[in-house]
Amino acid sequence: MASDRPNRRPNTRSSRLVDRSDAFVFFGATGDLAYKQIFPALAGLIRDEGFALPIIGVARSGDLESLRERARQSLAAHGFADEAVARALTDRLRYVKGSDDDVETFHALRRELGKARHPLHYLAIPPDLFGEVVDNLQASGCATGARIIVEKPFGRDLASAMALHETIHTAFAEDAVFRIDHYLGKEPVQNLLYFRFANSFLEPIWNRDRIASVQINMPEEFGVDDRGAFYDQAGAIRDVVQNHLLQVVSLLAMEPPSGHTPEAIRNEQFKVLDSIRPLAPDDIVRGQYRGYLDVKGVAPQSRVETFAALRLHVDTWRWGGVPFYIRTGKSLPVTVTEVLVELKRPPQSVFGEALPPDADYFRFRLTPDMSISLGSRAKKPGEAMVGEAVELFASHQSGTERPPYQRLIGDATRGDQSLFSREDWVEAAWRVVDGVLDATTAPCVYEPGTWGPPEAANVLQHGDRWHDPVVQPGAADEATIVAPAASTAK
């Protein structure tokens, strides 16, 4: 492990908060995030949990009635047909009109809060406005006894992430800060953690002695579309690798937590990230799909990557020598997120047949469906002792899971930080990618609809290959993602 890493611990100053918040405030109340996620999440909490907090929207324009109408439109667009739920939400809505940089707006907010002394403030605004809002929350007394939710990205690199944390901690202790990454609120992602530690058969093989490699694929069939201006400031590494995919790595590679508290789990996740070597240029291949430069908002000579393939080294006793591969990108053949844990080959071919290098594996499908598969070999019918690839497959499609934002906002009102990113984890994740964020060389060009540039194979080692999820032939109406196995046992 590198010895020059900053040894920064999270701010442990206690905020001495009550168990539950007594008001919900969201800045950017007229924005897209509120429309697409916050209003439906609040309606779900009202319907499922009897959420009864006053709800105060803060924005620069409009009034209370226009905010209520926007809430009704949001619920209609997201399938909420229950008029009683919509009415309960709009009845709880309050409104403060003003600017993020005007302290008088925050004094008005304090008056609107009335007797509430433990509000939950959701900053559904661009990160460059966080500093002003935090300062004004503190100056107006709105930060006292309060919690705060901030949306990713948590900085653009390690230095800006550390600066952001310092800004937030001028008014809020670490246990009052909820860094929301909706990916952690997804049921399939939580199932990774559960499957790891609820099944004793995994532990004897979940290490360098039995596992050859771990591969995480997150291809997306669509391109940047109308998000060119945003995406050209981010790229694939900032957009999904530094946060979503390193979250998955930390859940896969963590040690068993030493207790039942949220901190026990988050401690082990941090240890994984802190053990990963910072990426070097040889560990990554960056790509850009042909046509990206023609997207509105993209710089004519942009070198931002729309594709990234990388190799991680997790320098722990359990994982030493096991490569962790990540591949993600836009305009690839299919949209799916999955983990493939490849087991080592048997030491000898008992039946004299040539075995494929990746005959045995675990596959965790996170999207679009949730499933767990065990890839293995079974004898073909007949007298000859020859085998074929089969996949033992278990899926879960109940449709009853709470949407991520509903789960996370509800958790934040209760002070439960289990599914939120801690300060030290965020900084450790940036430390992994910081050295390769702003490459000076042009990314490799690839054709839309392919699996990225051929150079992506350069990050593989030990004869490994990329595992390409495929679309099942004949699934014309609804694409079904399956493993490329010769037959499937269910």
Secondary structure, 3 states (H helix, E strand, C coil): CCCCCCCCCCCCCCCCCCCCCCEEEEECCCCHHHHHHHHHHHHHHHHHHCCCCCEEEEECCCCHHHHHHHHHHHHHHCCCCCHHHHHHHHHHEEEEECCCCCHHHHHHHHHHHCCCCCEEEEECCCHHHHHHHHHHHHHHCCCCCCEEEEECCCCCCHHHHHHHHHHHHCCCCHHHEEEECHHHHCHHHHHHHHHHHHCCCCHHHCCCCCEEEEEEEEECCCCCCCCHHHHCCCHHHHHHHHHHHHHHHHHHHCCCCCCCCHHHHHHHHHHHHHHECCCCHHHEEEEEECCHHHCCCCCCCCCCCCEEEEEEEECCCCCCCCEEEEEEECCCCCCCEEEEEEECCCCCCCCCCCCCCCCCEEEEEEECCEEEEEEEEEECCCCCCCEEEEEEEEEECCCCCCCHHHHHHHHHHHCCCCCCECHHHHHHHHHHHHHHCCCCCCCEEECCCCCCCHHHHHHCCCCCCCCCCEECCCCCCCCCEECCCCCCEC
